Amino acid sequence: MSGDAPLPRLRLAPREALEDMIHREERIQRAEQLQKEATLENCLAPFRVGTVPYLNGVPLTRGLEQQVIYATPARLAEMLRREELDAALVSVTEVLLTGRYDVLDGIAIASLGEVLSVLLAHRVPLEEVRQVHCDPASLTSVNLLKVLLAERGLRPALVPLEDYAQAAQKEAVLLIGDVALEFLLGPHEHQIWDLGAAWLELTGKPFVYAVWALRRGVDNERLRRLLREARAFGMETLDYIVASRSEFNYNFRKDYLTWHLHYHLGSDEKAGVARFGELLEKHGLGPVHPLVYVY
């Protein structure tokens, strides 16, 4: 090429607009999500798995939503005892007081402080409460309430709540899950005692509300792996879960699922479970069995 010949002009690719880049990244992420959902789809069989029908349980069954059985904590415990389920997301009380199940290590529904969805709503000061109407769906929360009140020297009568529609008329009512959130956000004249906050104030530890309980004597290594993968997928796509659910409003869902709750079961959470077991026995609610954690 002659030294006098003009240099060829480089043709640059048009610059991608920022909005187009964001949309492209969203499409890639959505494609990855769909691939993971397809991988998990129809993979639980022959295992029978139960979980709670509340917003707080959604991140732990990501990709398995169509394969699990939904029931209240009390109902799940009954099904597990009758061996109608191989695994269930049950109240931690169930595994502490029965000693029949292994606990899947690393996964829980827990809080470090205010949880919002486990509360005692009361119209009079706690010291004046004579009777508490308790959510019939609850197991752990009833026992947590007993412990927290007993530590204050209080022992009101605990009776079942016959109808959620009557909750606002009760002097004191224990509510859990989405019902508790609806009550909290709705019109009421009650003071709210958040049991997660009360537990942290008492012990300085996280409180574990639910764990994956596994039937013993069942070859469930594949099931344990699938539950770990579902939880990991839920954590990876937590923003998508917050955006796509319809309960309450976006800002509340985001605050609840990303701030008030956490989904890991580590040394601090296990210490909290152990402390809860000690207090159950202290106040005559045992005997408590040591937990067996499996990975």
Contacts in CASP RR format, 6 or more apart in sequence:
PFRMAT RR
TARGET T0000
AUTHOR 0000-0000-0000
METHOD contacts of the structure
MODEL  1
MSGDAPLPRLRLAPREALEDMIHREERIQRAEQLQKEATLENCLAPFRVG
TVPYLNGVPLTRGLEQQVIYATPARLAEMLRREELDAALVSVTEVLLTGR
YDVLDGIAIASLGEVLSVLLAHRVPLEEVRQVHCDPASLTSVNLLKVLLA
ERGLRPALVPLEDYAQAAQKEAVLLIGDVALEFLLGPHEHQIWDLGAAWL
ELTGKPFVYAVWALRRGVDNERLRRLLREARAFGMETLDYIVASRSEFNY
NFRKDYLTWHLHYHLGSDEKAGVARFGELLEKHGLGPVHPLVYVY
16 24 0 8 1.000
33 237 0 8 1.000
33 240 0 8 1.000
36 63 0 8 1.000
36 233 0 8 1.000
37 63 0 8 1.000
40 62 0 8 1.000
40 63 0 8 1.000
40 64 0 8 1.000
40 226 0 8 1.000
40 229 0 8 1.000
40 230 0 8 1.000
40 233 0 8 1.000
41 63 0 8 1.000
41 66 0 8 1.000
41 67 0 8 1.000
42 67 0 8 1.000
43 64 0 8 1.000
43 67 0 8 1.000
43 226 0 8 1.000
44 64 0 8 1.000
44 67 0 8 1.000
44 68 0 8 1.000
44 223 0 8 1.000
44 226 0 8 1.000
45 67 0 8 1.000
47 86 0 8 1.000
47 87 0 8 1.000
47 220 0 8 1.000
47 222 0 8 1.000
47 223 0 8 1.000
48 69 0 8 1.000
48 84 0 8 1.000
48 85 0 8 1.000
48 86 0 8 1.000
48 87 0 8 1.000
49 61 0 8 1.000
49 64 0 8 1.000
49 67 0 8 1.000
49 68 0 8 1.000
49 69 0 8 1.000
49 85 0 8 1.000
49 86 0 8 1.000
49 87 0 8 1.000
49 88 0 8 1.000
49 223 0 8 1.000
49 227 0 8 1.000
50 68 0 8 1.000
50 69 0 8 1.000
50 70 0 8 1.000
50 71 0 8 1.000
50 76 0 8 1.000
50 79 0 8 1.000
50 85 0 8 1.000
50 87 0 8 1.000
50 88 0 8 1.000
50 89 0 8 1.000
51 57 0 8 1.000
51 60 0 8 1.000
51 61 0 8 1.000
51 68 0 8 1.000
51 69 0 8 1.000
51 70 0 8 1.000
51 76 0 8 1.000
51 88 0 8 1.000
51 89 0 8 1.000
52 70 0 8 1.000
52 71 0 8 1.000
52 72 0 8 1.000
52 73 0 8 1.000
52 76 0 8 1.000
52 89 0 8 1.000
52 177 0 8 1.000
52 210 0 8 1.000
53 70 0 8 1.000
53 71 0 8 1.000
53 72 0 8 1.000
53 178 0 8 1.000
54 117 0 8 1.000
54 177 0 8 1.000
54 178 0 8 1.000
55 117 0 8 1.000
55 177 0 8 1.000
55 178 0 8 1.000
55 181 0 8 1.000
55 245 0 8 1.000
55 247 0 8 1.000
55 248 0 8 1.000
55 253 0 8 1.000
55 256 0 8 1.000
55 257 0 8 1.000
56 109 0 8 1.000
56 117 0 8 1.000
56 177 0 8 1.000
56 209 0 8 1.000
56 256 0 8 1.000
56 257 0 8 1.000
56 261 0 8 1.000
57 89 0 8 1.000
57 109 0 8 1.000
57 210 0 8 1.000
58 241 0 8 1.000
58 245 0 8 1.000
58 257 0 8 1.000
59 231 0 8 1.000
59 234 0 8 1.000
59 235 0 8 1.000
59 238 0 8 1.000
59 241 0 8 1.000
59 257 0 8 1.000
59 263 0 8 1.000
60 89 0 8 1.000
60 107 0 8 1.000
60 109 0 8 1.000
60 212 0 8 1.000
60 227 0 8 1.000
60 230 0 8 1.000
60 231 0 8 1.000
60 234 0 8 1.000
60 263 0 8 1.000
61 68 0 8 1.000
61 230 0 8 1.000
62 230 0 8 1.000
62 231 0 8 1.000
62 233 0 8 1.000
62 234 0 8 1.000
62 237 0 8 1.000
62 241 0 8 1.000
63 230 0 8 1.000
63 233 0 8 1.000
64 226 0 8 1.000
64 230 0 8 1.000
69 79 0 8 1.000
69 85 0 8 1.000
71 79 0 8 1.000
72 136 0 8 1.000
72 137 0 8 1.000
73 90 0 8 1.000
73 91 0 8 1.000
73 94 0 8 1.000
73 137 0 8 1.000
73 138 0 8 1.000
73 139 0 8 1.000
73 140 0 8 1.000
73 176 0 8 1.000
73 210 0 8 1.000
74 136 0 8 1.000
74 137 0 8 1.000
74 138 0 8 1.000
74 139 0 8 1.000
75 137 0 8 1.000
76 85 0 8 1.000
76 88 0 8 1.000
76 89 0 8 1.000
76 90 0 8 1.000
77 88 0 8 1.000
77 90 0 8 1.000
77 91 0 8 1.000
77 94 0 8 1.000
77 139 0 8 1.000
79 85 0 8 1.000
79 88 0 8 1.000
80 88 0 8 1.000
80 90 0 8 1.000
80 94 0 8 1.000
80 101 0 8 1.000
80 213 0 8 1.000
80 215 0 8 1.000
81 98 0 8 1.000
81 100 0 8 1.000
83 215 0 8 1.000
85 215 0 8 1.000
86 214 0 8 1.000
86 215 0 8 1.000
86 218 0 8 1.000
86 220 0 8 1.000
86 223 0 8 1.000
87 104 0 8 1.000
87 212 0 8 1.000
87 213 0 8 1.000
87 214 0 8 1.000
87 215 0 8 1.000
87 220 0 8 1.000
87 223 0 8 1.000
87 227 0 8 1.000
88 212 0 8 1.000
88 213 0 8 1.000
89 109 0 8 1.000
89 210 0 8 1.000
89 211 0 8 1.000
89 212 0 8 1.000
89 213 0 8 1.000
90 139 0 8 1.000
90 210 0 8 1.000
90 211 0 8 1.000
90 213 0 8 1.000
91 138 0 8 1.000
91 139 0 8 1.000
91 140 0 8 1.000
91 141 0 8 1.000
91 209 0 8 1.000
91 210 0 8 1.000
92 108 0 8 1.000
92 140 0 8 1.000
92 208 0 8 1.000
92 209 0 8 1.000
92 210 0 8 1.000
92 211 0 8 1.000
92 273 0 8 1.000
92 276 0 8 1.000
93 139 0 8 1.000
93 140 0 8 1.000
93 143 0 8 1.000
93 280 0 8 1.000
94 101 0 8 1.000
94 139 0 8 1.000
94 140 0 8 1.000
94 213 0 8 1.000
95 101 0 8 1.000
95 103 0 8 1.000
95 211 0 8 1.000
95 213 0 8 1.000
95 289 0 8 1.000
95 291 0 8 1.000
96 273 0 8 1.000
96 276 0 8 1.000
96 277 0 8 1.000
96 280 0 8 1.000
96 288 0 8 1.000
96 289 0 8 1.000
96 291 0 8 1.000
97 280 0 8 1.000
97 285 0 8 1.000
97 286 0 8 1.000
97 287 0 8 1.000
97 288 0 8 1.000
97 289 0 8 1.000
98 289 0 8 1.000
99 289 0 8 1.000
100 216 0 8 1.000
101 213 0 8 1.000
101 214 0 8 1.000
101 215 0 8 1.000
101 216 0 8 1.000
102 213 0 8 1.000
102 214 0 8 1.000
102 216 0 8 1.000
102 292 0 8 1.000
102 293 0 8 1.000
102 294 0 8 1.000
103 211 0 8 1.000
103 212 0 8 1.000
103 213 0 8 1.000
103 214 0 8 1.000
103 265 0 8 1.000
103 291 0 8 1.000
103 292 0 8 1.000
103 293 0 8 1.000
103 294 0 8 1.000
104 211 0 8 1.000
104 212 0 8 1.000
104 213 0 8 1.000
104 214 0 8 1.000
104 224 0 8 1.000
104 227 0 8 1.000
104 228 0 8 1.000
104 293 0 8 1.000
104 294 0 8 1.000
104 295 0 8 1.000
105 265 0 8 1.000
105 293 0 8 1.000
105 294 0 8 1.000
105 295 0 8 1.000
106 264 0 8 1.000
106 265 0 8 1.000
106 266 0 8 1.000
106 293 0 8 1.000
106 295 0 8 1.000
107 211 0 8 1.000
107 212 0 8 1.000
107 227 0 8 1.000
107 228 0 8 1.000
107 231 0 8 1.000
107 263 0 8 1.000
107 264 0 8 1.000
107 265 0 8 1.000
108 208 0 8 1.000
108 209 0 8 1.000
108 210 0 8 1.000
108 211 0 8 1.000
108 263 0 8 1.000
108 264 0 8 1.000
108 265 0 8 1.000
108 269 0 8 1.000
109 208 0 8 1.000
109 209 0 8 1.000
109 210 0 8 1.000
109 211 0 8 1.000
109 261 0 8 1.000
109 263 0 8 1.000
110 206 0 8 1.000
110 207 0 8 1.000
110 208 0 8 1.000
110 209 0 8 1.000
110 261 0 8 1.000
110 262 0 8 1.000
110 263 0 8 1.000
110 264 0 8 1.000
110 265 0 8 1.000
110 269 0 8 1.000
111 196 0 8 1.000
111 206 0 8 1.000
111 207 0 8 1.000
111 209 0 8 1.000
111 260 0 8 1.000
111 261 0 8 1.000
111 262 0 8 1.000
112 200 0 8 1.000
112 206 0 8 1.000
112 262 0 8 1.000
112 268 0 8 1.000
113 194 0 8 1.000
113 196 0 8 1.000
113 197 0 8 1.000
113 199 0 8 1.000
113 200 0 8 1.000
113 206 0 8 1.000
113 207 0 8 1.000
113 260 0 8 1.000
114 194 0 8 1.000
114 196 0 8 1.000
114 197 0 8 1.000
114 260 0 8 1.000
115 194 0 8 1.000
115 195 0 8 1.000
115 196 0 8 1.000
115 197 0 8 1.000
115 207 0 8 1.000
115 209 0 8 1.000
115 260 0 8 1.000
115 261 0 8 1.000
116 180 0 8 1.000
116 181 0 8 1.000
116 184 0 8 1.000
116 194 0 8 1.000
116 256 0 8 1.000
116 260 0 8 1.000
117 176 0 8 1.000
117 177 0 8 1.000
117 178 0 8 1.000
117 180 0 8 1.000
117 181 0 8 1.000
117 256 0 8 1.000
117 260 0 8 1.000
118 141 0 8 1.000
118 144 0 8 1.000
118 175 0 8 1.000
118 176 0 8 1.000
118 177 0 8 1.000
118 180 0 8 1.000
118 194 0 8 1.000
118 195 0 8 1.000
118 196 0 8 1.000
118 209 0 8 1.000
119 174 0 8 1.000
119 175 0 8 1.000
119 180 0 8 1.000
119 183 0 8 1.000
119 184 0 8 1.000
119 192 0 8 1.000
119 193 0 8 1.000
119 194 0 8 1.000
119 195 0 8 1.000
120 126 0 8 1.000
120 132 0 8 1.000
120 145 0 8 1.000
120 172 0 8 1.000
120 173 0 8 1.000
120 174 0 8 1.000
120 192 0 8 1.000
120 193 0 8 1.000
120 195 0 8 1.000
121 167 0 8 1.000
121 170 0 8 1.000
121 172 0 8 1.000
121 173 0 8 1.000
121 175 0 8 1.000
121 183 0 8 1.000
121 188 0 8 1.000
121 190 0 8 1.000
121 191 0 8 1.000
121 192 0 8 1.000
121 193 0 8 1.000
122 129 0 8 1.000
122 171 0 8 1.000
122 172 0 8 1.000
122 173 0 8 1.000
122 190 0 8 1.000
122 191 0 8 1.000
122 193 0 8 1.000
123 171 0 8 1.000
123 172 0 8 1.000
123 189 0 8 1.000
123 190 0 8 1.000
123 191 0 8 1.000
124 171 0 8 1.000
124 172 0 8 1.000
126 149 0 8 1.000
126 152 0 8 1.000
126 154 0 8 1.000
126 193 0 8 1.000
127 152 0 8 1.000
127 154 0 8 1.000
129 154 0 8 1.000
129 156 0 8 1.000
129 171 0 8 1.000
129 172 0 8 1.000
130 156 0 8 1.000
130 157 0 8 1.000
130 171 0 8 1.000
131 156 0 8 1.000
131 157 0 8 1.000
131 158 0 8 1.000
131 159 0 8 1.000
131 171 0 8 1.000
131 172 0 8 1.000
132 145 0 8 1.000
132 156 0 8 1.000
132 157 0 8 1.000
132 158 0 8 1.000
132 159 0 8 1.000
132 172 0 8 1.000
132 173 0 8 1.000
132 174 0 8 1.000
133 159 0 8 1.000
133 160 0 8 1.000
133 161 0 8 1.000
133 162 0 8 1.000
133 166 0 8 1.000
133 167 0 8 1.000
133 170 0 8 1.000
133 172 0 8 1.000
133 173 0 8 1.000
133 174 0 8 1.000
134 141 0 8 1.000
134 142 0 8 1.000
134 145 0 8 1.000
134 158 0 8 1.000
134 159 0 8 1.000
134 160 0 8 1.000
134 161 0 8 1.000
134 173 0 8 1.000
134 174 0 8 1.000
135 141 0 8 1.000
135 142 0 8 1.000
135 161 0 8 1.000
135 173 0 8 1.000
135 174 0 8 1.000
135 175 0 8 1.000
135 176 0 8 1.000
135 179 0 8 1.000
135 180 0 8 1.000
136 160 0 8 1.000
136 161 0 8 1.000
137 176 0 8 1.000
137 177 0 8 1.000
137 179 0 8 1.000
138 174 0 8 1.000
138 176 0 8 1.000
140 209 0 8 1.000
140 210 0 8 1.000
141 174 0 8 1.000
141 176 0 8 1.000
141 195 0 8 1.000
141 209 0 8 1.000
142 158 0 8 1.000
142 174 0 8 1.000
143 280 0 8 1.000
143 285 0 8 1.000
144 195 0 8 1.000
144 196 0 8 1.000
144 199 0 8 1.000
144 207 0 8 1.000
144 276 0 8 1.000
145 158 0 8 1.000
145 174 0 8 1.000
145 195 0 8 1.000
146 158 0 8 1.000
146 283 0 8 1.000
146 285 0 8 1.000
147 276 0 8 1.000
147 279 0 8 1.000
147 280 0 8 1.000
147 283 0 8 1.000
147 285 0 8 1.000
148 195 0 8 1.000
148 198 0 8 1.000
148 199 0 8 1.000
148 202 0 8 1.000
149 155 0 8 1.000
149 156 0 8 1.000
150 283 0 8 1.000
151 202 0 8 1.000
151 279 0 8 1.000
151 283 0 8 1.000
156 172 0 8 1.000
158 174 0 8 1.000
161 167 0 8 1.000
161 170 0 8 1.000
161 173 0 8 1.000
161 174 0 8 1.000
161 175 0 8 1.000
164 179 0 8 1.000
167 173 0 8 1.000
167 175 0 8 1.000
167 179 0 8 1.000
167 183 0 8 1.000
168 183 0 8 1.000
168 187 0 8 1.000
168 188 0 8 1.000
168 189 0 8 1.000
168 190 0 8 1.000
173 183 0 8 1.000
173 190 0 8 1.000
175 183 0 8 1.000
178 247 0 8 1.000
181 247 0 8 1.000
181 248 0 8 1.000
181 252 0 8 1.000
181 256 0 8 1.000
184 192 0 8 1.000
185 248 0 8 1.000
185 252 0 8 1.000
195 207 0 8 1.000
196 207 0 8 1.000
199 205 0 8 1.000
199 207 0 8 1.000
200 206 0 8 1.000
200 207 0 8 1.000
203 272 0 8 1.000
203 275 0 8 1.000
205 268 0 8 1.000
205 271 0 8 1.000
205 272 0 8 1.000
205 275 0 8 1.000
206 262 0 8 1.000
206 268 0 8 1.000
206 269 0 8 1.000
206 272 0 8 1.000
207 272 0 8 1.000
207 276 0 8 1.000
208 265 0 8 1.000
208 269 0 8 1.000
208 272 0 8 1.000
208 273 0 8 1.000
208 276 0 8 1.000
211 265 0 8 1.000
212 227 0 8 1.000
214 220 0 8 1.000
214 223 0 8 1.000
214 224 0 8 1.000
214 294 0 8 1.000
224 294 0 8 1.000
224 295 0 8 1.000
231 263 0 8 1.000
234 241 0 8 1.000
235 263 0 8 1.000
238 257 0 8 1.000
238 258 0 8 1.000
241 257 0 8 1.000
242 250 0 8 1.000
242 253 0 8 1.000
242 254 0 8 1.000
242 257 0 8 1.000
242 258 0 8 1.000
243 250 0 8 1.000
245 253 0 8 1.000
247 253 0 8 1.000
248 256 0 8 1.000
270 291 0 8 1.000
270 293 0 8 1.000
273 291 0 8 1.000
277 286 0 8 1.000
277 288 0 8 1.000
278 288 0 8 1.000
280 286 0 8 1.000
280 288 0 8 1.000
281 287 0 8 1.000
281 288 0 8 1.000
END
